Amino acid sequence: MANWFDQGGADYARFRPDYPAALAQELARLAPARRVALDVGCGNGQFTQALGAVFAAVIGIDPTAHAPTGARGRCGRQSGGKGC
């Protein structure tokens, strides 16, 4: 069975709503430090990008081959490459 990311995840990225900024801000508030965040199952990088706004660096991992490529592109384009 195919999943959204087998074709690169473009449709998923286009139709999936963004996460609220308050979620990343709350996680940053709870974190003992804001040096690094780990986004497990980063998908196309929507939440990775949000974490990049409040953490110094973000590591995004995903078991799907295409997903991290999309996350790197999204973070690099929209956050100047900072931390993603």
mmCIF file of the N, C-alpha and C atoms, coordinates in Angstrom:
data_MODEL
# 
_entry.id   MODEL 
# 
loop_
_atom_site.group_PDB 
_atom_site.id 
_atom_site.type_symbol 
_atom_site.label_atom_id 
_atom_site.label_alt_id 
_atom_site.label_comp_id 
_atom_site.label_asym_id 
_atom_site.label_entity_id 
_atom_site.label_seq_id 
_atom_site.pdbx_PDB_ins_code 
_atom_site.Cartn_x 
_atom_site.Cartn_y 
_atom_site.Cartn_z 
_atom_site.occupancy 
_atom_site.B_iso_or_equiv 
_atom_site.pdbx_formal_charge 
_atom_site.auth_seq_id 
_atom_site.auth_comp_id 
_atom_site.auth_asym_id 
_atom_site.auth_atom_id 
_atom_site.pdbx_PDB_model_num 
ATOM 1   N N  . MET A 1 1  ? 0.848  -1.187 0.000  1.00 0.00 ? 1  MET A N  1 
ATOM 2   C CA . MET A 1 1  ? 0.000  0.000  0.000  1.00 0.00 ? 1  MET A CA 1 
ATOM 3   C C  . MET A 1 1  ? 0.888  1.242  0.000  1.00 0.00 ? 1  MET A C  1 
ATOM 4   N N  . ALA A 1 2  ? 0.633  2.148  -0.878 1.00 0.00 ? 2  ALA A N  1 
ATOM 5   C CA . ALA A 1 2  ? 1.396  3.388  -0.987 1.00 0.00 ? 2  ALA A CA 1 
ATOM 6   C C  . ALA A 1 2  ? 0.958  4.362  0.106  1.00 0.00 ? 2  ALA A C  1 
ATOM 7   N N  . ASN A 1 3  ? 1.850  5.276  0.434  1.00 0.00 ? 3  ASN A N  1 
ATOM 8   C CA . ASN A 1 3  ? 1.477  6.322  1.374  1.00 0.00 ? 3  ASN A CA 1 
ATOM 9   C C  . ASN A 1 3  ? 1.700  7.690  0.722  1.00 0.00 ? 3  ASN A C  1 
ATOM 10  N N  . TRP A 1 4  ? 1.353  8.750  1.434  1.00 0.00 ? 4  TRP A N  1 
ATOM 11  C CA . TRP A 1 4  ? 1.432  10.109 0.893  1.00 0.00 ? 4  TRP A CA 1 
ATOM 12  C C  . TRP A 1 4  ? 2.824  10.463 0.408  1.00 0.00 ? 4  TRP A C  1 
ATOM 13  N N  . PHE A 1 5  ? 3.846  9.928  1.066  1.00 0.00 ? 5  PHE A N  1 
ATOM 14  C CA . PHE A 1 5  ? 5.203  10.336 0.757  1.00 0.00 ? 5  PHE A CA 1 
ATOM 15  C C  . PHE A 1 5  ? 5.866  9.508  -0.330 1.00 0.00 ? 5  PHE A C  1 
ATOM 16  N N  . ASP A 1 6  ? 5.252  8.415  -0.761 1.00 0.00 ? 6  ASP A N  1 
ATOM 17  C CA . ASP A 1 6  ? 5.848  7.627  -1.837 1.00 0.00 ? 6  ASP A CA 1 
ATOM 18  C C  . ASP A 1 6  ? 5.950  8.437  -3.133 1.00 0.00 ? 6  ASP A C  1 
ATOM 19  N N  . GLN A 1 7  ? 5.106  9.433  -3.276 1.00 0.00 ? 7  GLN A N  1 
ATOM 20  C CA . GLN A 1 7  ? 5.155  10.308 -4.451 1.00 0.00 ? 7  GLN A CA 1 
ATOM 21  C C  . GLN A 1 7  ? 5.828  11.643 -4.118 1.00 0.00 ? 7  GLN A C  1 
ATOM 22  N N  . GLY A 1 8  ? 6.514  11.711 -2.999 1.00 0.00 ? 8  GLY A N  1 
ATOM 23  C CA . GLY A 1 8  ? 7.227  12.928 -2.623 1.00 0.00 ? 8  GLY A CA 1 
ATOM 24  C C  . GLY A 1 8  ? 6.517  13.796 -1.600 1.00 0.00 ? 8  GLY A C  1 
ATOM 25  N N  . GLY A 1 9  ? 5.265  13.528 -1.288 1.00 0.00 ? 9  GLY A N  1 
ATOM 26  C CA . GLY A 1 9  ? 4.545  14.245 -0.240 1.00 0.00 ? 9  GLY A CA 1 
ATOM 27  C C  . GLY A 1 9  ? 4.015  15.615 -0.615 1.00 0.00 ? 9  GLY A C  1 
ATOM 28  N N  . ALA A 1 10 ? 4.042  15.977 -1.882 1.00 0.00 ? 10 ALA A N  1 
ATOM 29  C CA . ALA A 1 10 ? 3.604  17.323 -2.285 1.00 0.00 ? 10 ALA A CA 1 
ATOM 30  C C  . ALA A 1 10 ? 2.130  17.564 -1.950 1.00 0.00 ? 10 ALA A C  1 
ATOM 31  N N  . ASP A 1 11 ? 1.264  16.583 -2.210 1.00 0.00 ? 11 ASP A N  1 
ATOM 32  C CA . ASP A 1 11 ? -0.159 16.762 -1.907 1.00 0.00 ? 11 ASP A CA 1 
ATOM 33  C C  . ASP A 1 11 ? -0.390 16.856 -0.404 1.00 0.00 ? 11 ASP A C  1 
ATOM 34  N N  . TYR A 1 12 ? 0.322  16.037 0.356  1.00 0.00 ? 12 TYR A N  1 
ATOM 35  C CA . TYR A 1 12 ? 0.201  16.105 1.817  1.00 0.00 ? 12 TYR A CA 1 
ATOM 36  C C  . TYR A 1 12 ? 0.584  17.505 2.297  1.00 0.00 ? 12 TYR A C  1 
ATOM 37  N N  . ALA A 1 13 ? 1.697  18.006 1.828  1.00 0.00 ? 13 ALA A N  1 
ATOM 38  C CA . ALA A 1 13 ? 2.176  19.324 2.250  1.00 0.00 ? 13 ALA A CA 1 
ATOM 39  C C  . ALA A 1 13 ? 1.202  20.424 1.850  1.00 0.00 ? 13 ALA A C  1 
ATOM 40  N N  . ARG A 1 14 ? 0.586  20.278 0.702  1.00 0.00 ? 14 ARG A N  1 
ATOM 41  C CA . ARG A 1 14 ? -0.331 21.306 0.201  1.00 0.00 ? 14 ARG A CA 1 
ATOM 42  C C  . ARG A 1 14 ? -1.633 21.353 1.000  1.00 0.00 ? 14 ARG A C  1 
ATOM 43  N N  . PHE A 1 15 ? -2.144 20.194 1.433  1.00 0.00 ? 15 PHE A N  1 
ATOM 44  C CA . PHE A 1 15 ? -3.466 20.146 2.047  1.00 0.00 ? 15 PHE A CA 1 
ATOM 45  C C  . PHE A 1 15 ? -3.469 20.053 3.568  1.00 0.00 ? 15 PHE A C  1 
ATOM 46  N N  . ARG A 1 16 ? -2.353 19.681 4.166  1.00 0.00 ? 16 ARG A N  1 
ATOM 47  C CA . ARG A 1 16 ? -2.318 19.523 5.611  1.00 0.00 ? 16 ARG A CA 1 
ATOM 48  C C  . ARG A 1 16 ? -2.162 20.883 6.289  1.00 0.00 ? 16 ARG A C  1 
ATOM 49  N N  . PRO A 1 17 ? -3.033 21.213 7.247  1.00 0.00 ? 17 PRO A N  1 
ATOM 50  C CA . PRO A 1 17 ? -2.910 22.508 7.933  1.00 0.00 ? 17 PRO A CA 1 
ATOM 51  C C  . PRO A 1 17 ? -1.599 22.581 8.723  1.00 0.00 ? 17 PRO A C  1 
ATOM 52  N N  . ASP A 1 18 ? -1.078 23.780 8.883  1.00 0.00 ? 18 ASP A N  1 
ATOM 53  C CA . ASP A 1 18 ? 0.118  23.974 9.696  1.00 0.00 ? 18 ASP A CA 1 
ATOM 54  C C  . ASP A 1 18 ? -0.211 23.777 11.168 1.00 0.00 ? 18 ASP A C  1 
ATOM 55  N N  . TYR A 1 19 ? 0.817  23.469 11.932 1.00 0.00 ? 19 TYR A N  1 
ATOM 56  C CA . TYR A 1 19 ? 0.659  23.370 13.377 1.00 0.00 ? 19 TYR A CA 1 
ATOM 57  C C  . TYR A 1 19 ? 0.603  24.779 13.956 1.00 0.00 ? 19 TYR A C  1 
ATOM 58  N N  . PRO A 1 20 ? -0.115 24.970 15.049 1.00 0.00 ? 20 PRO A N  1 
ATOM 59  C CA . PRO A 1 20 ? -0.144 26.300 15.666 1.00 0.00 ? 20 PRO A CA 1 
ATOM 60  C C  . PRO A 1 20 ? 1.228  26.637 16.258 1.00 0.00 ? 20 PRO A C  1 
ATOM 61  N N  . ALA A 1 21 ? 1.664  27.876 16.093 1.00 0.00 ? 21 ALA A N  1 
ATOM 62  C CA . ALA A 1 21 ? 2.957  28.317 16.633 1.00 0.00 ? 21 ALA A CA 1 
ATOM 63  C C  . ALA A 1 21 ? 3.005  28.126 18.145 1.00 0.00 ? 21 ALA A C  1 
ATOM 64  N N  . ALA A 1 22 ? 1.864  28.223 18.801 1.00 0.00 ? 22 ALA A N  1 
ATOM 65  C CA . ALA A 1 22 ? 1.819  28.074 20.257 1.00 0.00 ? 22 ALA A CA 1 
ATOM 66  C C  . ALA A 1 22 ? 2.292  26.690 20.710 1.00 0.00 ? 22 ALA A C  1 
ATOM 67  N N  . LEU A 1 23 ? 2.133  25.672 19.885 1.00 0.00 ? 23 LEU A N  1 
ATOM 68  C CA . LEU A 1 23 ? 2.577  24.331 20.257 1.00 0.00 ? 23 LEU A CA 1 
ATOM 69  C C  . LEU A 1 23 ? 4.093  24.290 20.377 1.00 0.00 ? 23 LEU A C  1 
ATOM 70  N N  . ALA A 1 24 ? 4.811  24.809 19.392 1.00 0.00 ? 24 ALA A N  1 
ATOM 71  C CA . ALA A 1 24 ? 6.272  24.844 19.453 1.00 0.00 ? 24 ALA A CA 1 
ATOM 72  C C  . ALA A 1 24 ? 6.739  25.728 20.609 1.00 0.00 ? 24 ALA A C  1 
ATOM 73  N N  . GLN A 1 25 ? 6.057  26.832 20.821 1.00 0.00 ? 25 GLN A N  1 
ATOM 74  C CA . GLN A 1 25 ? 6.419  27.734 21.918 1.00 0.00 ? 25 GLN A CA 1 
ATOM 75  C C  . GLN A 1 25 ? 6.241  27.062 23.276 1.00 0.00 ? 25 GLN A C  1 
ATOM 76  N N  . GLU A 1 26 ? 5.181  26.273 23.415 1.00 0.00 ? 26 GLU A N  1 
ATOM 77  C CA . GLU A 1 26 ? 4.945  25.558 24.678 1.00 0.00 ? 26 GLU A CA 1 
ATOM 78  C C  . GLU A 1 26 ? 6.015  24.491 24.906 1.00 0.00 ? 26 GLU A C  1 
ATOM 79  N N  . LEU A 1 27 ? 6.384  23.768 23.864 1.00 0.00 ? 27 LEU A N  1 
ATOM 80  C CA . LEU A 1 27 ? 7.452  22.778 24.005 1.00 0.00 ? 27 LEU A CA 1 
ATOM 81  C C  . LEU A 1 27 ? 8.769  23.445 24.385 1.00 0.00 ? 27 LEU A C  1 
ATOM 82  N N  . ALA A 1 28 ? 9.055  24.588 23.792 1.00 0.00 ? 28 ALA A N  1 
ATOM 83  C CA . ALA A 1 28 ? 10.269 25.325 24.132 1.00 0.00 ? 28 ALA A CA 1 
ATOM 84  C C  . ALA A 1 28 ? 10.232 25.785 25.586 1.00 0.00 ? 28 ALA A C  1 
ATOM 85  N N  . ARG A 1 29 ? 9.081  26.190 26.042 1.00 0.00 ? 29 ARG A N  1 
ATOM 86  C CA . ARG A 1 29 ? 8.938  26.619 27.437 1.00 0.00 ? 29 ARG A CA 1 
ATOM 87  C C  . ARG A 1 29 ? 9.214  25.474 28.403 1.00 0.00 ? 29 ARG A C  1 
ATOM 88  N N  . LEU A 1 30 ? 8.784  24.268 28.030 1.00 0.00 ? 30 LEU A N  1 
ATOM 89  C CA . LEU A 1 30 ? 8.961  23.097 28.887 1.00 0.00 ? 30 LEU A CA 1 
ATOM 90  C C  . LEU A 1 30 ? 10.366 22.494 28.808 1.00 0.00 ? 30 LEU A C  1 
ATOM 91  N N  . ALA A 1 31 ? 11.083 22.793 27.761 1.00 0.00 ? 31 ALA A N  1 
ATOM 92  C CA . ALA A 1 31 ? 12.420 22.216 27.556 1.00 0.00 ? 31 ALA A CA 1 
ATOM 93  C C  . ALA A 1 31 ? 13.422 22.816 28.545 1.00 0.00 ? 31 ALA A C  1 
ATOM 94  N N  . PRO A 1 32 ? 14.357 21.994 29.029 1.00 0.00 ? 32 PRO A N  1 
ATOM 95  C CA . PRO A 1 32 ? 15.364 22.528 29.947 1.00 0.00 ? 32 PRO A CA 1 
ATOM 96  C C  . PRO A 1 32 ? 16.316 23.524 29.267 1.00 0.00 ? 32 PRO A C  1 
ATOM 97  N N  . ALA A 1 33 ? 16.471 23.406 27.975 1.00 0.00 ? 33 ALA A N  1 
ATOM 98  C CA . ALA A 1 33 ? 17.295 24.343 27.190 1.00 0.00 ? 33 ALA A CA 1 
ATOM 99  C C  . ALA A 1 33 ? 16.722 24.373 25.781 1.00 0.00 ? 33 ALA A C  1 
ATOM 100 N N  . ARG A 1 34 ? 17.055 25.395 25.037 1.00 0.00 ? 34 ARG A N  1 
ATOM 101 C CA . ARG A 1 34 ? 16.527 25.536 23.675 1.00 0.00 ? 34 ARG A CA 1 
ATOM 102 C C  . ARG A 1 34 ? 17.615 25.337 22.627 1.00 0.00 ? 34 ARG A C  1 
ATOM 103 N N  . ARG A 1 35 ? 18.574 24.469 22.943 1.00 0.00 ? 35 ARG A N  1 
ATOM 104 C CA . ARG A 1 35 ? 19.683 24.243 22.010 1.00 0.00 ? 35 ARG A CA 1 
ATOM 105 C C  . ARG A 1 35 ? 19.269 23.379 20.829 1.00 0.00 ? 35 ARG A C  1 
ATOM 106 N N  . VAL A 1 36 ? 18.620 22.232 21.096 1.00 0.00 ? 36 VAL A N  1 
ATOM 107 C CA . VAL A 1 36 ? 18.280 21.288 20.026 1.00 0.00 ? 36 VAL A CA 1 
ATOM 108 C C  . VAL A 1 36 ? 16.922 20.663 20.296 1.00 0.00 ? 36 VAL A C  1 
ATOM 109 N N  . ALA A 1 37 ? 16.116 20.538 19.248 1.00 0.00 ? 37 ALA A N  1 
ATOM 110 C CA . ALA A 1 37 ? 14.855 19.802 19.314 1.00 0.00 ? 37 ALA A CA 1 
ATOM 111 C C  . ALA A 1 37 ? 14.939 18.651 18.327 1.00 0.00 ? 37 ALA A C  1 
ATOM 112 N N  . LEU A 1 38 ? 14.299 17.542 18.647 1.00 0.00 ? 38 LEU A N  1 
ATOM 113 C CA . LEU A 1 38 ? 14.244 16.385 17.760 1.00 0.00 ? 38 LEU A CA 1 
ATOM 114 C C  . LEU A 1 38 ? 12.808 16.205 17.308 1.00 0.00 ? 38 LEU A C  1 
ATOM 115 N N  . ASP A 1 39 ? 12.591 16.239 16.005 1.00 0.00 ? 39 ASP A N  1 
ATOM 116 C CA . ASP A 1 39 ? 11.265 16.035 15.420 1.00 0.00 ? 39 ASP A CA 1 
ATOM 117 C C  . ASP A 1 39 ? 11.245 14.632 14.823 1.00 0.00 ? 39 ASP A C  1 
ATOM 118 N N  . VAL A 1 40 ? 10.669 13.683 15.553 1.00 0.00 ? 40 VAL A N  1 
ATOM 119 C CA . VAL A 1 40 ? 10.594 12.291 15.105 1.00 0.00 ? 40 VAL A CA 1 
ATOM 120 C C  . VAL A 1 40 ? 9.351  12.139 14.235 1.00 0.00 ? 40 VAL A C  1 
ATOM 121 N N  . GLY A 1 41 ? 9.555  11.663 13.013 1.00 0.00 ? 41 GLY A N  1 
ATOM 122 C CA . GLY A 1 41 ? 8.460  11.593 12.052 1.00 0.00 ? 41 GLY A CA 1 
ATOM 123 C C  . GLY A 1 41 ? 8.230  12.961 11.439 1.00 0.00 ? 41 GLY A C  1 
ATOM 124 N N  . CYS A 1 42 ? 9.313  13.608 11.018 1.00 0.00 ? 42 CYS A N  1 
ATOM 125 C CA . CYS A 1 42 ? 9.256  15.011 10.579 1.00 0.00 ? 42 CYS A CA 1 
ATOM 126 C C  . CYS A 1 42 ? 8.433  15.237 9.319  1.00 0.00 ? 42 CYS A C  1 
ATOM 127 N N  . GLY A 1 43 ? 8.167  14.185 8.566  1.00 0.00 ? 43 GLY A N  1 
ATOM 128 C CA . GLY A 1 43 ? 7.351  14.345 7.361  1.00 0.00 ? 43 GLY A CA 1 
ATOM 129 C C  . GLY A 1 43 ? 7.925  15.387 6.431  1.00 0.00 ? 43 GLY A C  1 
ATOM 130 N N  . ASN A 1 44 ? 7.101  16.339 6.025  1.00 0.00 ? 44 ASN A N  1 
ATOM 131 C CA . ASN A 1 44 ? 7.563  17.359 5.082  1.00 0.00 ? 44 ASN A CA 1 
ATOM 132 C C  . ASN A 1 44 ? 8.160  18.575 5.776  1.00 0.00 ? 44 ASN A C  1 
ATOM 133 N N  . GLY A 1 45 ? 8.288  18.534 7.078  1.00 0.00 ? 45 GLY A N  1 
ATOM 134 C CA . GLY A 1 45 ? 8.968  19.592 7.812  1.00 0.00 ? 45 GLY A CA 1 
ATOM 135 C C  . GLY A 1 45 ? 8.096  20.705 8.340  1.00 0.00 ? 45 GLY A C  1 
ATOM 136 N N  . GLN A 1 46 ? 6.788  20.537 8.314  1.00 0.00 ? 46 GLN A N  1 
ATOM 137 C CA . GLN A 1 46 ? 5.913  21.606 8.791  1.00 0.00 ? 46 GLN A CA 1 
ATOM 138 C C  . GLN A 1 46 ? 6.180  21.928 10.262 1.00 0.00 ? 46 GLN A C  1 
ATOM 139 N N  . PHE A 1 47 ? 6.237  20.906 11.102 1.00 0.00 ? 47 PHE A N  1 
ATOM 140 C CA . PHE A 1 47 ? 6.479  21.173 12.520 1.00 0.00 ? 47 PHE A CA 1 
ATOM 141 C C  . PHE A 1 47 ? 7.963  21.404 12.784 1.00 0.00 ? 47 PHE A C  1 
ATOM 142 N N  . THR A 1 48 ? 8.821  20.794 11.973 1.00 0.00 ? 48 THR A N  1 
ATOM 143 C CA . THR A 1 48 ? 10.258 21.031 12.096 1.00 0.00 ? 48 THR A CA 1 
ATOM 144 C C  . THR A 1 48 ? 10.540 22.515 11.934 1.00 0.00 ? 48 THR A C  1 
ATOM 145 N N  . GLN A 1 49 ? 9.892  23.117 10.979 1.00 0.00 ? 49 GLN A N  1 
ATOM 146 C CA . GLN A 1 49 ? 10.045 24.548 10.735 1.00 0.00 ? 49 GLN A CA 1 
ATOM 147 C C  . GLN A 1 49 ? 9.569  25.358 11.939 1.00 0.00 ? 49 GLN A C  1 
ATOM 148 N N  . ALA A 1 50 ? 8.436  24.988 12.510 1.00 0.00 ? 50 ALA A N  1 
ATOM 149 C CA . ALA A 1 50 ? 7.917  25.696 13.686 1.00 0.00 ? 50 ALA A CA 1 
ATOM 150 C C  . ALA A 1 50 ? 8.887  25.577 14.855 1.00 0.00 ? 50 ALA A C  1 
ATOM 151 N N  . LEU A 1 51 ? 9.471  24.396 15.032 1.00 0.00 ? 51 LEU A N  1 
ATOM 152 C CA . LEU A 1 51 ? 10.456 24.214 16.100 1.00 0.00 ? 51 LEU A CA 1 
ATOM 153 C C  . LEU A 1 51 ? 11.697 25.060 15.856 1.00 0.00 ? 51 LEU A C  1 
ATOM 154 N N  . GLY A 1 52 ? 12.077 25.220 14.594 1.00 0.00 ? 52 GLY A N  1 
ATOM 155 C CA . GLY A 1 52 ? 13.242 26.019 14.241 1.00 0.00 ? 52 GLY A CA 1 
ATOM 156 C C  . GLY A 1 52 ? 13.100 27.481 14.640 1.00 0.00 ? 52 GLY A C  1 
ATOM 157 N N  . ALA A 1 53 ? 11.881 27.926 14.804 1.00 0.00 ? 53 ALA A N  1 
ATOM 158 C CA . ALA A 1 53 ? 11.652 29.315 15.211 1.00 0.00 ? 53 ALA A CA 1 
ATOM 159 C C  . ALA A 1 53 ? 11.944 29.538 16.690 1.00 0.00 ? 53 ALA A C  1 
ATOM 160 N N  . VAL A 1 54 ? 11.940 28.459 17.493 1.00 0.00 ? 54 VAL A N  1 
ATOM 161 C CA . VAL A 1 54 ? 12.112 28.622 18.939 1.00 0.00 ? 54 VAL A CA 1 
ATOM 162 C C  . VAL A 1 54 ? 13.297 27.836 19.512 1.00 0.00 ? 54 VAL A C  1 
ATOM 163 N N  . PHE A 1 55 ? 13.907 26.968 18.717 1.00 0.00 ? 55 PHE A N  1 
ATOM 164 C CA . PHE A 1 55 ? 15.095 26.229 19.151 1.00 0.00 ? 55 PHE A CA 1 
ATOM 165 C C  . PHE A 1 55 ? 16.277 26.638 18.272 1.00 0.00 ? 55 PHE A C  1 
ATOM 166 N N  . ALA A 1 56 ? 17.485 26.563 18.818 1.00 0.00 ? 56 ALA A N  1 
ATOM 167 C CA . ALA A 1 56 ? 18.684 26.929 18.064 1.00 0.00 ? 56 ALA A CA 1 
ATOM 168 C C  . ALA A 1 56 ? 18.920 25.991 16.895 1.00 0.00 ? 56 ALA A C  1 
ATOM 169 N N  . ALA A 1 57 ? 18.588 24.713 17.062 1.00 0.00 ? 57 ALA A N  1 
ATOM 170 C CA . ALA A 1 57 ? 18.753 23.715 16.000 1.00 0.00 ? 57 ALA A CA 1 
ATOM 171 C C  . ALA A 1 57 ? 17.639 22.685 16.114 1.00 0.00 ? 57 ALA A C  1 
ATOM 172 N N  . VAL A 1 58 ? 17.287 22.097 14.987 1.00 0.00 ? 58 VAL A N  1 
ATOM 173 C CA . VAL A 1 58 ? 16.264 21.054 14.960 1.00 0.00 ? 58 VAL A CA 1 
ATOM 174 C C  . VAL A 1 58 ? 16.779 19.903 14.109 1.00 0.00 ? 58 VAL A C  1 
ATOM 175 N N  . ILE A 1 59 ? 16.623 18.698 14.632 1.00 0.00 ? 59 ILE A N  1 
ATOM 176 C CA . ILE A 1 59 ? 16.956 17.491 13.885 1.00 0.00 ? 59 ILE A CA 1 
ATOM 177 C C  . ILE A 1 59 ? 15.636 16.820 13.541 1.00 0.00 ? 59 ILE A C  1 
ATOM 178 N N  . GLY A 1 60 ? 15.382 16.622 12.271 1.00 0.00 ? 60 GLY A N  1 
ATOM 179 C CA . GLY A 1 60 ? 14.164 15.954 11.824 1.00 0.00 ? 60 GLY A CA 1 
ATOM 180 C C  . GLY A 1 60 ? 14.507 14.598 11.237 1.00 0.00 ? 60 GLY A C  1 
ATOM 181 N N  . ILE A 1 61 ? 13.848 13.559 11.728 1.00 0.00 ? 61 ILE A N  1 
ATOM 182 C CA . ILE A 1 61 ? 14.045 12.207 11.183 1.00 0.00 ? 61 ILE A CA 1 
ATOM 183 C C  . ILE A 1 61 ? 12.698 11.621 10.799 1.00 0.00 ? 61 ILE A C  1 
ATOM 184 N N  . ASP A 1 62 ? 12.716 10.768 9.782  1.00 0.00 ? 62 ASP A N  1 
ATOM 185 C CA . ASP A 1 62 ? 11.479 10.154 9.300  1.00 0.00 ? 62 ASP A CA 1 
ATOM 186 C C  . ASP A 1 62 ? 11.833 8.843  8.618  1.00 0.00 ? 62 ASP A C  1 
ATOM 187 N N  . PRO A 1 63 ? 11.025 7.791  8.820  1.00 0.00 ? 63 PRO A N  1 
ATOM 188 C CA . PRO A 1 63 ? 11.324 6.508  8.179  1.00 0.00 ? 63 PRO A CA 1 
ATOM 189 C C  . PRO A 1 63 ? 11.052 6.480  6.678  1.00 0.00 ? 63 PRO A C  1 
ATOM 190 N N  . THR A 1 64 ? 10.329 7.474  6.169  1.00 0.00 ? 64 THR A N  1 
ATOM 191 C CA . THR A 1 64 ? 10.008 7.514  4.752  1.00 0.00 ? 64 THR A CA 1 
ATOM 192 C C  . THR A 1 64 ? 11.138 8.194  3.995  1.00 0.00 ? 64 THR A C  1 
ATOM 193 N N  . ALA A 1 65 ? 11.577 7.606  2.926  1.00 0.00 ? 65 ALA A N  1 
ATOM 194 C CA . ALA A 1 65 ? 12.752 8.096  2.192  1.00 0.00 ? 65 ALA A CA 1 
ATOM 195 C C  . ALA A 1 65 ? 12.593 9.524  1.687  1.00 0.00 ? 65 ALA A C  1 
ATOM 196 N N  . HIS A 1 66 ? 11.414 9.911  1.197  1.00 0.00 ? 66 HIS A N  1 
ATOM 197 C CA . HIS A 1 66 ? 11.223 11.230 0.598  1.00 0.00 ? 66 HIS A CA 1 
ATOM 198 C C  . HIS A 1 66 ? 11.001 12.331 1.627  1.00 0.00 ? 66 HIS A C  1 
ATOM 199 N N  . ALA A 1 67 ? 10.506 11.985 2.796  1.00 0.00 ? 67 ALA A N  1 
ATOM 200 C CA . ALA A 1 67 ? 10.097 13.006 3.755  1.00 0.00 ? 67 ALA A CA 1 
ATOM 201 C C  . ALA A 1 67 ? 11.223 13.925 4.204  1.00 0.00 ? 67 ALA A C  1 
ATOM 202 N N  . PRO A 1 68 ? 12.368 13.413 4.642  1.00 0.00 ? 68 PRO A N  1 
ATOM 203 C CA . PRO A 1 68 ? 13.411 14.347 5.085  1.00 0.00 ? 68 PRO A CA 1 
ATOM 204 C C  . PRO A 1 68 ? 13.885 15.301 3.993  1.00 0.00 ? 68 PRO A C  1 
ATOM 205 N N  . THR A 1 69 ? 13.863 14.868 2.753  1.00 0.00 ? 69 THR A N  1 
ATOM 206 C CA . THR A 1 69 ? 14.237 15.761 1.657  1.00 0.00 ? 69 THR A CA 1 
ATOM 207 C C  . THR A 1 69 ? 13.281 16.944 1.597  1.00 0.00 ? 69 THR A C  1 
ATOM 208 N N  . GLY A 1 70 ? 11.994 16.677 1.733  1.00 0.00 ? 70 GLY A N  1 
ATOM 209 C CA . GLY A 1 70 ? 11.005 17.750 1.749  1.00 0.00 ? 70 GLY A CA 1 
ATOM 210 C C  . GLY A 1 70 ? 11.177 18.656 2.953  1.00 0.00 ? 70 GLY A C  1 
ATOM 211 N N  . ALA A 1 71 ? 11.500 18.073 4.096  1.00 0.00 ? 71 ALA A N  1 
ATOM 212 C CA . ALA A 1 71 ? 11.710 18.865 5.305  1.00 0.00 ? 71 ALA A CA 1 
ATOM 213 C C  . ALA A 1 71 ? 12.918 19.779 5.158  1.00 0.00 ? 71 ALA A C  1 
ATOM 214 N N  . ARG A 1 72 ? 14.010 19.261 4.602  1.00 0.00 ? 72 ARG A N  1 
ATOM 215 C CA . ARG A 1 72 ? 15.202 20.094 4.397  1.00 0.00 ? 72 ARG A CA 1 
ATOM 216 C C  . ARG A 1 72 ? 14.891 21.246 3.457  1.00 0.00 ? 72 ARG A C  1 
ATOM 217 N N  . GLY A 1 73 ? 14.149 20.963 2.387  1.00 0.00 ? 73 GLY A N  1 
ATOM 218 C CA . GLY A 1 73 ? 13.795 22.021 1.448  1.00 0.00 ? 73 GLY A CA 1 
ATOM 219 C C  . GLY A 1 73 ? 12.919 23.073 2.094  1.00 0.00 ? 73 GLY A C  1 
ATOM 220 N N  . ARG A 1 74 ? 11.941 22.640 2.863  1.00 0.00 ? 74 ARG A N  1 
ATOM 221 C CA . ARG A 1 74 ? 11.019 23.578 3.518  1.00 0.00 ? 74 ARG A CA 1 
ATOM 222 C C  . ARG A 1 74 ? 11.758 24.441 4.533  1.00 0.00 ? 74 ARG A C  1 
ATOM 223 N N  . CYS A 1 75 ? 12.561 23.838 5.362  1.00 0.00 ? 75 CYS A N  1 
ATOM 224 C CA . CYS A 1 75 ? 13.276 24.594 6.388  1.00 0.00 ? 75 CYS A CA 1 
ATOM 225 C C  . CYS A 1 75 ? 14.316 25.518 5.759  1.00 0.00 ? 75 CYS A C  1 
ATOM 226 N N  . GLY A 1 76 ? 15.010 25.038 4.757  1.00 0.00 ? 76 GLY A N  1 
ATOM 227 C CA . GLY A 1 76 ? 16.032 25.856 4.118  1.00 0.00 ? 76 GLY A CA 1 
ATOM 228 C C  . GLY A 1 76 ? 15.449 27.069 3.413  1.00 0.00 ? 76 GLY A C  1 
ATOM 229 N N  . ARG A 1 77 ? 14.300 26.890 2.783  1.00 0.00 ? 77 ARG A N  1 
ATOM 230 C CA . ARG A 1 77 ? 13.656 27.998 2.055  1.00 0.00 ? 77 ARG A CA 1 
ATOM 231 C C  . ARG A 1 77 ? 13.048 29.008 3.014  1.00 0.00 ? 77 ARG A C  1 
ATOM 232 N N  . GLN A 1 78 ? 12.385 28.521 4.032  1.00 0.00 ? 78 GLN A N  1 
ATOM 233 C CA . GLN A 1 78 ? 11.548 29.417 4.819  1.00 0.00 ? 78 GLN A CA 1 
ATOM 234 C C  . GLN A 1 78 ? 12.178 29.894 6.119  1.00 0.00 ? 78 GLN A C  1 
ATOM 235 N N  . SER A 1 79 ? 13.324 29.358 6.492  1.00 0.00 ? 79 SER A N  1 
ATOM 236 C CA . SER A 1 79 ? 13.964 29.851 7.708  1.00 0.00 ? 79 SER A CA 1 
ATOM 237 C C  . SER A 1 79 ? 15.424 30.195 7.480  1.00 0.00 ? 79 SER A C  1 
ATOM 238 N N  . GLY A 1 80 ? 15.799 30.384 6.225  1.00 0.00 ? 80 GLY A N  1 
ATOM 239 C CA . GLY A 1 80 ? 17.171 30.735 5.909  1.00 0.00 ? 80 GLY A CA 1 
ATOM 240 C C  . GLY A 1 80 ? 18.147 29.612 6.213  1.00 0.00 ? 80 GLY A C  1 
ATOM 241 N N  . GLY A 1 81 ? 17.648 28.383 6.340  1.00 0.00 ? 81 GLY A N  1 
ATOM 242 C CA . GLY A 1 81 ? 18.509 27.245 6.622  1.00 0.00 ? 81 GLY A CA 1 
ATOM 243 C C  . GLY A 1 81 ? 18.854 27.110 8.097  1.00 0.00 ? 81 GLY A C  1 
ATOM 244 N N  . LYS A 1 82 ? 18.355 28.012 8.944  1.00 0.00 ? 82 LYS A N  1 
ATOM 245 C CA . LYS A 1 82 ? 18.692 27.992 10.363 1.00 0.00 ? 82 LYS A CA 1 
ATOM 246 C C  . LYS A 1 82 ? 18.174 26.741 11.052 1.00 0.00 ? 82 LYS A C  1 
ATOM 247 N N  . GLY A 1 83 ? 19.076 25.963 11.547 1.00 0.00 ? 83 GLY A N  1 
ATOM 248 C CA . GLY A 1 83 ? 18.740 24.905 12.475 1.00 0.00 ? 83 GLY A CA 1 
ATOM 249 C C  . GLY A 1 83 ? 18.023 23.691 11.930 1.00 0.00 ? 83 GLY A C  1 
ATOM 250 N N  . CYS A 1 84 ? 17.698 23.616 10.673 1.00 0.00 ? 84 CYS A N  1 
ATOM 251 C CA . CYS A 1 84 ? 16.981 22.452 10.179 1.00 0.00 ? 84 CYS A CA 1 
ATOM 252 C C  . CYS A 1 84 ? 17.884 21.616 9.286  1.00 0.00 ? 84 CYS A C  1 
# 
